[in-house]
Amino acid sequence: MKNSRKIAEQGFTLLEMLVVLGIIAMLAGLVGPQVMNQLGGAKSKTAKVQIEELSAALDMYSMEVGKYPTTEQGLQALIEKPDDAKRWNGPYLRKNKIPQDPWVTDYQYASPGQKGKFDLYSYGADGKEGGEGEDQDLASWN
């Protein structure tokens, strides 16, 4: 009889389990939104870094070819030689692939640009012009 009492006392009661689950749920409710905000911020920072790297590659292209790729040639000119680029010495990116923004959308490119020699930007999480927070546009001229 002593052995059966020891075995019964070693487990958790239903009430103890519910209290622990309640505490975990409260912590998840408090910490979860903060984690999601940090994840969103990381995507924005990644997009900014990618835009800077693509801008540097475009500058290198311009130094060697004498002009930036046209809007029609696009960013593809950084990895494939355009027909009219005589002094092309690419590819200008480490990988032979144009990266997409962290929201898996192509970067927008225009040359000549309205804000500079070229415009390179991402529309953010919503994929639309404008927005705040995660939906904010990220651009080479910011």
C-alpha positions, 0 to 999 in steps of 0.5 A: 500500500505504501508503494501505490501511494508514492506512485500516485503522489509523483504525477501532476494533478489536472489543476496543476496542469491547467495552471501551467498551461494558463501561464504559458498562454499568458506569456505567449500572448505577451511575447508573441506580438513582440516576436512578430514585430522583430520579424517584420523589422528584420525583413525591412532591414534585409530589403534595405541591405539588398537595395544597397547591394543592388545599387552598388552593383548598378554603380559598378555596371555604370562605371564599366559600361558608361551608363546604367541599364535601361528600364527595359534591360532591368536588373537582369543586365547585372547578370546577363550582358545586354546587346548594346553593352560593349565594355560589360565585365559582369556578372556584377552580382555574386550569385547569377540570380536577381534577388527578390525582396523578403516578401518574395516580390521583384524589386522595381527598377527604372532608369533614368529615375524620377528620384535619381540616376535610377530608382530601385525600390520595394513596395514592402509587405503589402505590395502597394505604393505607400504604407507604414510599418511593414507596408512602408516602401523601401527605396534606394533614395531613402 
